[in-house]
């Protein structure tokens, strides 16, 4: 049925396009859109701790997607009038809530992209549901977006806590990390990560020897108490799994090195890390550490070509969040182009169950059951500075985790309305 | 036992930072009755100063240890002359707001230059004597941490000596406790205000330089830490120089033990619990004097 609808939608576009073939390029189907234009909204952190890993450079990535879309379709594009609106949510749920409503209502935004910080991400999912407008979340990790908070207009695009735990926890355990000591920040994200990791580790045959919750926010930036505990545990852990993020991660890793835990046979495994974190810590501080990445710029020629263009625009290499924002914007535009309309319900129907292959989505599929976008994930190892051949060349991809295995099966908590 | 000693030593290192920062705050508050909210931002500038000198200029860590506090001390003196002094006669709230606003401006200036993501000083940028670890009997401890602890102790002793054993110290103490009476003896109290403010600021800058090799350096590092330092100052007794140092090391120890042995929920609020208890028991802090009605 869905396929039939998609086919008829495409046919309708073709007929419409043929019908106005004699018209000017500006009118090539533009009237099929609710307001003759498409507005993409990028809502993310542009001044705080997550500004570097996504932020304004994700706006750049979305602009690149628009340019590519226009270049591909030229006069045949559903409209030439595609713009980007952007706002800083400061990682605050209330701000995200207001800004999202403003984007949909007053700025005529058709789709909101990105939204890091799980609590803010969940708020925006509610707004999208209420306004019946599309929302592709990229920056947030919580599995609730495709669990109990799932809704018809929300899609979760890049990664989640299950992907991270399953990738790093399972693979590292199978590769010999048997006794884990987990250190996590004591708030929603950290607790969620700790649970996901513990489950993945025990399923893979490993043991969590001890777990330590550290204060969040950590005012002092000191993790020595948690780190020193690692050496006194019995049995002695062979791997320290840290769930800290951003500056907290930087502090913990610095002190892990200071106390020379690696020399004492305690390896390091990181729950969530962006390439921007490796850049600020320098690769030597993390050399040998394994973690799960959703995308890596130097993985193949396709990624590299994109990374080169991105570098020319921004002066930095893209993180997976940048690539995912590009991909999400492009896939949305493609869907509108194919359907010939920006009507949210029609686009949702066209996307559900769709298989996608692009820069970011390898073996990608947009699951109809919970709107989780699944794709290949990667187990990465941080190179030492001796192996680094050029700036930002920090990762060696050890293993590709196939899309079906990288993400959890749809959660029974998600009651997706039938369309 | 080894674990306990390690945690204790760590507590002393952490306490060293609190002591240095609290000492600066106490000296400034004592002399000027100004709660310098920008203290955390100065600490952050100290860390970025060290980063800039080591990584961008290529000087050694020893130079940073001297140059950065000196430069920041000068900035502090200019600041005192240009802004703080003008508000001194008004409600203390005005200077509180001034230094708070200054914190925001300094943070954003640093964000503008270095962005919000953290930078770090790799261990390789430290002088060889400070890298690696030293055996301390039962366990080995990072050399740099031992150095930080030593610095804090030496500085606190030096300040104590300066204040109690020299004429300058005597004048400063007298001016701190009874400015009017001191002036009546023909001593120009105002002359000492600016250098004392600069000295307090320099101490914060020095703490920042010392923190740089062991912390993520980012624009918000000071704001996060200063909240704890304010608690330390309150516990020690606002304006009490001995109190701030004792409370600094004490809170460092309590925090390290708390994080090692208490549940996360408790260790997270431990400092503030101690503060609440101390205030109930002694409203002026452990070593503070009740303000008498003059």
Interface residues (C-beta under 8 A of the other chain):
Chain A: X47 X48 X49 X51 X52 X53 X186 X212 X213 X214 X215 X216 X217 X218 X219 X220 X221 X222 X224 X225 X226 X228 X229 X231 X232 X246 X247 X248 X250 X251 X254 X255 X257 X258 X259 X260 X276 X277 X279 X280 X281 X282 X284 X285
Chain B: X2 X3 X6 X7 X10 X13 X14 X111 X115 X116 X117 X118 X119 X120 X122 X123 X124 X133 X140 X142 X144 X145 X214 X215 X216 X218 X220 X221 X224 X225 X227 X228 X255 X256 X259 X260 X263 X264 X265 X267 X268
